[in-house]
């Protein structure tokens, strides 16, 4: 996993060596609420010196599992609105780290998808129903973003992976933007989503990063995941050396990347504007 390796590498650079002065325990939530809660409880029971977690729901699950162990967010949406921190400058509790500002990345990803598919009059946002604390925020941001583009669109909530094929098959949208979520982490599931969209000739954008585009998605606008986890490692380092999360301001990602898939574009009849191709960080042929 490139993100996890980036965390390990940066911790080594900062002097934390596994087997010498560092023990690193890794748990996965299996892409569902029960698995995430179970993994969070298991990690909290170990009483580590610091926990690093990615994604709004996993970080919320960790916060519910412990109010004392320091938690570093390696990306979480709207941490103030979801109650993870009191404010970005002064978190005030046991959670700090890097926030993914949905009010910036969601409209930008929409704009790029609409640039790739200018004929689209309706673009829907695909989220996960389990993200009940984040979804109202995402829906407001989405409503404002589609209104500014003069198109239609709404948030569509999936209850689980089993609904993916049916939701895409029944979609009345001209394109879909899929929010990043741990539920989509299994590679086979990403490929299944992309294949369902290609069968419908439905342009599928995402905020999930290169892995989604490699699986067959049309494009992704996202944070650079390895860079995000390197930032998280720096927070963990400071906490391990005595810093208090309550007093550590929440930061923002430093690098974003646009990845597009020409093979998928040809399969669904999309022609990328040259300006978009030039701006892409990577073009998958």
C-alpha positions as a Python dict, from the first residue, in 0.01 Angstrom:
ca = {
    (1, 'X'): (0, 0, 0),
    (2, 'X'): (181, 318, -118),
    (3, 'X'): (23, 541, 147),
    (4, 'X'): (127, 314, 434),
    (5, 'X'): (477, 280, 292),
    (6, 'X'): (499, 661, 271),
    (7, 'X'): (410, 679, 642),
    (8, 'X'): (674, 422, 730),
    (9, 'X'): (940, 591, 518),
    (10, 'X'): (881, 935, 665),
    (11, 'X'): (882, 796, 1020),
    (12, 'X'): (1218, 631, 946),
    (13, 'X'): (1351, 962, 817),
    (14, 'X'): (1238, 1122, 1142),
    (15, 'X'): (1423, 862, 1351),
    (16, 'X'): (1147, 609, 1426),
    (17, 'X'): (1270, 262, 1329),
    (18, 'X'): (1041, -39, 1345),
    (19, 'X'): (1181, -304, 1577),
    (20, 'X'): (1409, -50, 1746),
    (21, 'X'): (1205, 237, 1890),
    (22, 'X'): (877, 189, 1702),
    (23, 'X'): (604, -72, 1687),
    (24, 'X'): (351, -21, 1409),
    (25, 'X'): (19, -206, 1430),
    (26, 'X'): (-203, -193, 1119),
    (27, 'X'): (-577, -262, 1116),
    (28, 'X'): (-833, -231, 836),
    (29, 'X'): (-1204, -159, 869),
    (30, 'X'): (-1302, -391, 582),
    (31, 'X'): (-1503, -113, 417),
    (32, 'X'): (-1807, -125, 646),
    (33, 'X'): (-1924, 40, 967),
    (34, 'X'): (-1906, -273, 1184),
    (35, 'X'): (-1556, -361, 1067),
    (36, 'X'): (-1438, -3, 1116),
    (37, 'X'): (-1579, 14, 1470),
    (38, 'X'): (-1423, -324, 1556),
    (39, 'X'): (-1081, -220, 1422),
    (40, 'X'): (-1102, 109, 1612),
    (41, 'X'): (-1189, -66, 1938),
    (42, 'X'): (-906, -315, 1889),
    (43, 'X'): (-651, -39, 1831),
    (44, 'X'): (-774, 165, 2129),
    (45, 'X'): (-745, -143, 2353),
    (46, 'X'): (-374, -166, 2265),
    (47, 'X'): (-327, 180, 2421),
    (48, 'X'): (-70, 302, 2165),
    (49, 'X'): (107, 636, 2200),
    (50, 'X'): (-58, 768, 1882),
    (51, 'X'): (-305, 647, 1620),
    (52, 'X'): (-305, 753, 1253),
    (53, 'X'): (-632, 706, 1066),
    (54, 'X'): (-763, 811, 723),
    (55, 'X'): (-1116, 899, 617),
    (56, 'X'): (-1397, 1074, 801),
    (57, 'X'): (-1577, 760, 922),
    (58, 'X'): (-1264, 575, 1043),
    (59, 'X'): (-1144, 884, 1231),
    (60, 'X'): (-1490, 927, 1386),
    (61, 'X'): (-1483, 560, 1488),
    (62, 'X'): (-1141, 609, 1649),
    (63, 'X'): (-1267, 919, 1832),
    (64, 'X'): (-1563, 720, 1964),
    (65, 'X'): (-1326, 444, 2078),
    (66, 'X'): (-1097, 678, 2273),
    (67, 'X'): (-1104, 1035, 2399),
    (68, 'X'): (-750, 1022, 2538),
    (69, 'X'): (-514, 854, 2289),
    (70, 'X'): (-384, 1109, 2034),
    (71, 'X'): (-536, 1058, 1689),
    (72, 'X'): (-381, 1197, 1369),
    (73, 'X'): (-615, 1243, 1072),
    (74, 'X'): (-451, 1143, 745),
    (75, 'X'): (-738, 1318, 567),
    (76, 'X'): (-1090, 1370, 703),
    (77, 'X'): (-1366, 1589, 565),
    (78, 'X'): (-1515, 1883, 759),
    (79, 'X'): (-1357, 1796, 1098),
    (80, 'X'): (-1527, 2093, 1268),
    (81, 'X'): (-1872, 2014, 1132),
    (82, 'X'): (-1841, 1645, 1221),
    (83, 'X'): (-1729, 1728, 1574),
    (84, 'X'): (-1379, 1585, 1548),
    (85, 'X'): (-1218, 1916, 1648),
    (86, 'X'): (-1340, 2240, 1805),
    (87, 'X'): (-1163, 2455, 1547),
    (88, 'X'): (-888, 2417, 1288),
    (89, 'X'): (-639, 2649, 1467),
    (90, 'X'): (-703, 2489, 1811),
    (91, 'X'): (-848, 2137, 1787),
    (92, 'X'): (-904, 2124, 2162),
    (93, 'X'): (-922, 1746, 2205),
    (94, 'X'): (-726, 1436, 2113),
    (95, 'X'): (-765, 1470, 1733),
    (96, 'X'): (-553, 1674, 1491),
    (97, 'X'): (-385, 1623, 1154),
    (98, 'X'): (-479, 1696, 795),
    (99, 'X'): (-828, 1793, 681),
    (100, 'X'): (-964, 1741, 330),
    (101, 'X'): (-1167, 2054, 269),
    (102, 'X'): (-1466, 1932, 74),
    (103, 'X'): (-1567, 2288, -13),
    (104, 'X'): (-1251, 2307, -227),
    (105, 'X'): (-1182, 1961, -366),
    (106, 'X'): (-1543, 1866, -451),
    (107, 'X'): (-1616, 2172, -670),
    (108, 'X'): (-1274, 2145, -837),
    (109, 'X'): (-1327, 1776, -918),
    (110, 'X'): (-1673, 1860, -1053),
    (111, 'X'): (-1533, 2139, -1268),
    (112, 'X'): (-1272, 1907, -1421),
    (113, 'X'): (-1529, 1634, -1488),
    (114, 'X'): (-1759, 1887, -1653),
    (115, 'X'): (-1468, 2015, -1860),
    (116, 'X'): (-1412, 1658, -1981),
    (117, 'X'): (-1785, 1611, -2048),
    (118, 'X'): (-1919, 1959, -2137),
    (119, 'X'): (-2242, 1815, -2275),
    (120, 'X'): (-2340, 1690, -1926),
    (121, 'X'): (-2651, 1865, -1794),
    (122, 'X'): (-2677, 1653, -1482),
    (123, 'X'): (-2387, 1524, -1272),
    (124, 'X'): (-2458, 1336, -948),
    (125, 'X'): (-2232, 1293, -646),
    (126, 'X'): (-2199, 933, -526),
    (127, 'X'): (-2150, 898, -151),
    (128, 'X'): (-2200, 637, 121),
    (129, 'X'): (-2504, 643, 348),
    (130, 'X'): (-2291, 547, 651),
    (131, 'X'): (-2122, 890, 634),
    (132, 'X'): (-2428, 1047, 798),
    (133, 'X'): (-2225, 1321, 969),
    (134, 'X'): (-2044, 1428, 651),
    (135, 'X'): (-2312, 1384, 385),
    (136, 'X'): (-2523, 1693, 466),
    (137, 'X'): (-2208, 1905, 428),
    (138, 'X'): (-2119, 1732, 98),
    (139, 'X'): (-2475, 1777, -30),
    (140, 'X'): (-2465, 2154, 40),
    (141, 'X'): (-2128, 2193, -127),
    (142, 'X'): (-2250, 1992, -426),
    (143, 'X'): (-2570, 2193, -463),
    (144, 'X'): (-2372, 2517, -472),
    (145, 'X'): (-2115, 2374, -715),
    (146, 'X'): (-2363, 2242, -973),
    (147, 'X'): (-2564, 2565, -948),
    (148, 'X'): (-2256, 2772, -1032),
    (149, 'X'): (-2200, 2556, -1341),
    (150, 'X'): (-2563, 2595, -1445),
    (151, 'X'): (-2633, 2222, -1435),
    (152, 'X'): (-2831, 1983, -1217),
    (153, 'X'): (-2714, 1720, -972),
    (154, 'X'): (-2765, 1572, -629),
    (155, 'X'): (-2601, 1350, -369),
    (156, 'X'): (-2681, 979, -417),
    (157, 'X'): (-2612, 767, -110),
    (158, 'X'): (-2511, 401, -135),
    (159, 'X'): (-2607, 179, 157),
    (160, 'X'): (-2338, -72, 64),
    (161, 'X'): (-2124, -215, -218),
    (162, 'X'): (-2406, -450, -316),
    (163, 'X'): (-2602, -151, -452),
    (164, 'X'): (-2332, -24, -687),
    (165, 'X'): (-2435, -202, -1008),
    (166, 'X'): (-2802, -121, -963),
    (167, 'X'): (-2740, 245, -879),
    (168, 'X'): (-2515, 300, -1180),
    (169, 'X'): (-2749, 108, -1411),
    (170, 'X'): (-3047, 318, -1297),
    (171, 'X'): (-2866, 653, -1294),
    (172, 'X'): (-3028, 933, -1492),
    (173, 'X'): (-2716, 1147, -1469),
    (174, 'X'): (-2488, 1229, -1762),
    (175, 'X'): (-2183, 1173, -1540),
    (176, 'X'): (-2105, 1076, -1179),
    (177, 'X'): (-1843, 1197, -934),
    (178, 'X'): (-1764, 938, -668),
    (179, 'X'): (-1640, 1055, -330),
    (180, 'X'): (-1341, 875, -187),
    (181, 'X'): (-1442, 630, 86),
    (182, 'X'): (-1274, 328, 250),
    (183, 'X'): (-1569, 117, 137),
    (184, 'X'): (-1423, 134, -216),
    (185, 'X'): (-1068, 35, -117),
    (186, 'X'): (-1073, -330, -235),
    (187, 'X'): (-922, -329, -588),
    (188, 'X'): (-1187, -572, -718),
    (189, 'X'): (-1460, -333, -605),
    (190, 'X'): (-1299, -36, -780),
    (191, 'X'): (-1278, -242, -1099),
    (192, 'X'): (-1642, -345, -1063),
    (193, 'X'): (-1755, 16, -1028),
    (194, 'X'): (-1553, 124, -1330),
    (195, 'X'): (-1681, -167, -1540),
    (196, 'X'): (-2043, -85, -1449),
    (197, 'X'): (-1990, 278, -1556),
    (198, 'X'): (-1821, 178, -1882),
    (199, 'X'): (-2109, -57, -1967),
    (200, 'X'): (-2343, 241, -1931),
    (201, 'X'): (-2097, 467, -2115),
    (202, 'X'): (-2127, 685, -1805),
    (203, 'X'): (-1828, 914, -1733),
    (204, 'X'): (-1706, 836, -1380),
    (205, 'X'): (-1489, 1085, -1194),
    (206, 'X'): (-1361, 1046, -839),
    (207, 'X'): (-1175, 1219, -558),
    (208, 'X'): (-1011, 886, -474),
    (209, 'X'): (-679, 906, -658),
    (210, 'X'): (-484, 712, -917),
    (211, 'X'): (-598, 365, -807),
    (212, 'X'): (-954, 444, -915),
    (213, 'X'): (-841, 562, -1257),
    (214, 'X'): (-614, 260, -1301),
    (215, 'X'): (-920, 45, -1232),
    (216, 'X'): (-1102, 211, -1523),
    (217, 'X'): (-1244, 537, -1389),
    (218, 'X'): (-1236, 830, -1630),
    (219, 'X'): (-1052, 1081, -1412),
    (220, 'X'): (-956, 1164, -1058),
    (221, 'X'): (-878, 1490, -883),
    (222, 'X'): (-743, 1417, -538),
    (223, 'X'): (-476, 1484, -284),
    (224, 'X'): (-145, 1312, -343),
    (225, 'X'): (-192, 1021, -102),
    (226, 'X'): (175, 942, -25),
    (227, 'X'): (237, 1311, 44),
    (228, 'X'): (-69, 1321, 272),
    (229, 'X'): (62, 1029, 476),
    (230, 'X'): (406, 1187, 498),
    (231, 'X'): (236, 1491, 653),
    (232, 'X'): (56, 1258, 895),
    (233, 'X'): (389, 1101, 992),
    (234, 'X'): (520, 1446, 1085),
    (235, 'X'): (223, 1500, 1317),
    (236, 'X'): (283, 1158, 1475),
    (237, 'X'): (651, 1245, 1523),
    (238, 'X'): (568, 1566, 1707),
    (239, 'X'): (318, 1388, 1931),
    (240, 'X'): (568, 1110, 2011),
    (241, 'X'): (811, 1385, 2116),
    (242, 'X'): (560, 1542, 2354),
    (243, 'X'): (332, 1776, 2154),
    (244, 'X'): (-37, 1785, 2252),
    (245, 'X'): (-298, 1732, 1977),
    (246, 'X'): (-528, 1990, 2135),
    (247, 'X'): (-273, 2261, 2057),
    (248, 'X'): (-161, 2144, 1711),
    (249, 'X'): (-346, 2330, 1432),
    (250, 'X'): (-516, 2118, 1167),
    (251, 'X'): (-332, 2148, 835),
    (252, 'X'): (-438, 2110, 472),
    (253, 'X'): (-289, 1886, 200),
    (254, 'X'): (6, 2036, 17),
    (255, 'X'): (-25, 1853, -317),
    (256, 'X'): (-316, 1764, -545),
    (257, 'X'): (-308, 1561, -865),
    (258, 'X'): (-519, 1509, -1175),
    (259, 'X'): (-505, 1162, -1333),
    (260, 'X'): (-702, 1074, -1647),
    (261, 'X'): (-761, 751, -1837),
    (262, 'X'): (-751, 775, -2217),
    (263, 'X'): (-843, 410, -2265),
    (264, 'X'): (-1167, 458, -2072),
    (265, 'X'): (-1235, 784, -2254),
    (266, 'X'): (-1215, 605, -2590),
    (267, 'X'): (-1437, 322, -2464),
    (268, 'X'): (-1720, 559, -2366),
    (269, 'X'): (-1679, 814, -2646),
    (270, 'X'): (-1522, 1100, -2447),
    (271, 'X'): (-1255, 1322, -2603),
    (272, 'X'): (-1047, 1509, -2348),
    (273, 'X'): (-981, 1875, -2434),
    (274, 'X'): (-612, 1937, -2499),
    (275, 'X'): (-600, 2187, -2216),
    (276, 'X'): (-709, 1918, -1971),
    (277, 'X'): (-452, 1670, -2103),
    (278, 'X'): (-177, 1927, -2063),
    (279, 'X'): (-276, 1996, -1701),
    (280, 'X'): (-292, 1629, -1603),
    (281, 'X'): (-24, 1496, -1370),
    (282, 'X'): (-61, 1154, -1532),
    (283, 'X'): (-235, 1017, -1840),
    (284, 'X'): (-308, 644, -1838),
    (285, 'X'): (-314, 504, -2192),
}
